[in-house]
Amino acid sequence: MYRQVPNLITIARLVLTVIFFVLLNWHTPDTFVLHMWAAFVVFLLAVGTDWLDGFLARHWKVESVFGRVVDPFVDKIMICGAFVFFSSNVFITEAARLDYTTGVQPWMAVVLIAREFLITGIRGLAESKGIDFRADWAGKIKMTVQCVAAGAIIVDVAELGKVPWVHVVRDLAIWVTLAVTILSALSYIVRARRLIKE
């Protein structure tokens, strides 16, 4: 039974991701702040399950094809989807009469999504040749930085941009995320060329 626990946790993260998007999208002026904080809590739970399922799969030596495919798929949906939401014009709450932007421009979301398409294509090509092309340190750092950025954005939204240090952390995290995303893509490209040549 325990062999299926990591996969069940991955599925639970997909459910949490859906709840996260519902909270980001569905609110009224009166519930805006509450829903943003709830979205932040759900996001933290989802990020925690991302660490937990991988840890248990490695610890129990029950890594599976399902986990290798679905786990990164859910990660991509959660992060890319979050940045798509963040880049959609503005979050507006009439209660505070504040026209508030998240700091994420549409082109930034495109960069993140393009990177994921590129790496998925490279991984598919490599594994079709029998080459193990699982995530490396660059991919793990990229995911960590993206989660920090998304969390900072949600907190800044929940605070309506009124906490200066959160605002600064948000902006810094967004730009670091973009840089790390591009660098990790280059790292995977170099790695793929080397492995395929060998």
N, C-alpha and C positions, 0 to 999 in steps of 0.2 A: 504493500500500500504506500509506504513512504517514498517509493520510487516515483510516484505521481505527484507528490507534494510540490516540487518546484514548478511543474507545469500548471498545477492548480493555482499557485501564487501568481504565475504569469497571466493566467486568465482573469484572476481577480484584479490585476493591474489594468487590464483592458477595460473592465467594468468601471474601475475608479477613474480611468481616463474619460469615459463617456460622461460620468457624473461631473467631472471637472469641466468639460465643455458645456454641459447644461447650465452649470452655475455661472460660467462666464457669459453665456448668451441670454439667459432668462433671468430678468430682474426688473424691478420697478424702481423709481426714484427713492422710495422709502426703504427698499431692501438692498439697494446697490452695495453699500459698504458691507453689510452682513454677508451677502453672497460672495463678495470678493475675499473676505476672510475665510469663509467656508471653502472656497475654491483653493485657497492657499493650504489649508489643512489637508484637503483631499490630495492636492499635488504632493505634499510632503509624504503622505502615506504611500502614494504611487511610487515615488522615488525610493522610499524605503523597501518596498517589495522588489524593486529592480535589483537592489543589492542582495536582498535575502534569497531570491530564487537562484541567483548565480552561485552564491555561497553554498547553499544546501546541495545544489547539483554537483558542485566540485567536491564538497566534503563527503557526500554519500557515494560519489563516483557513479552518478546516474544521469550524466549529461545525455541528452537525446536529440534526435533530428528535429523533433517538434520544438524543443527549447531553442535550438540554434536558429530556427527560422522565425518562430513567433516572438521570441523575446526581443530581438532587435526591431522587428516589425512594430511591436507595441511602443517601443522607445521612440521610433520615428514618428508614429502617429501622435504621441503625446507631445513631443517637443516641436515638431514642425507644425502640428495643429495649433499649439499654443501661440507660436509666433505668427501664424496666419491670423488668428483672432486679434493678437496685439497690434497687428499692422492695419487693421480694418478701421481706417479713419480715426474715430475718437470714441472713448468711453464717456458718455454724458450722463450726469445725474442732475436732474432739475432741482432736487432738494438743495443742493449746494450751489446751483446756478454756475456750474463750473464746466467749461469745455476743456477736457483733459486728454492729452495725448500720452501714449505709453512710451514714446521715444523710439519705437520700432517703425521703420519705414518699409513699405512693401518690397523694395529691392532687397532689404536685409533678409526677409522671409524667403525670397527667391534664392538667395545665396545658400541658405541652409538646406532648402529642398533640393537644389541642384547638386549639392555635395552628396546628399543621400542617394539620389538617382545614379550619380557617377559611381559611387562605391558599390552600390548594389549590382550594377552592371559588371564592374571589375570582379567582384566576388563571384558572380555567376560564371564568368569566363574562366576564372582560375579554378573553381571547383569542378567545372566541366572537364578540365584537364587533370583532375585528380589531385589538385593542390589544395591543402588546407589553408583557408584564408579567413580565419576568424579574427575578431577585433584585436588590435594590438594596443600598446600603451597610448598611442596618439588618439585612438578612438575612445578609449576610456576617459582620458583627460578632456576630450571634446565634449563627451556626454556630461561630465561633472560640471564643466564651465557653463554649458547650456542650461543645466538645471539651476545653477546658482543665479544666472541671468533671469530665467523665467520666474523663479521665486522672488527675486528683487523687484521685478516688474509688477507682480501681483500685489506685493506689500505696498509698493508705491501707489498703485491704483487704489488699494483699500484705504490708504491714508490721504487720498486725493492730492498727492504731490506736496503735502504740507510739511513733511519732515525732511529738511535739507540733506542730512547725511544719507538717508535712504535714497533720495533722488540722485545724489552723486554716485552711490554704489550701483544703482540701476544703470546709469549711463556708462560707467566704467565697465560693468559686467557685459553690457550689450556689445561694446566695441571689442572687448577681449574675446567674447564669444565668436564674433565674426573673424577675428584674426586666427584663433585656434581652429575654427572650422575650415578655413582655407588651408592652413598649414597641415592639418591632419589629412586633408584630401591629397595634398602634394606628397605626404609621407606614404599614403596607400598607393599612389601612382608609381612612385619609385620602387616600393616593395613588390608591386605586381610585375613591373618590368623585369626586376631581378629574378623573381621566382619563375616567370614564364620562360625566360631565357635559359634558366637552368634545366 
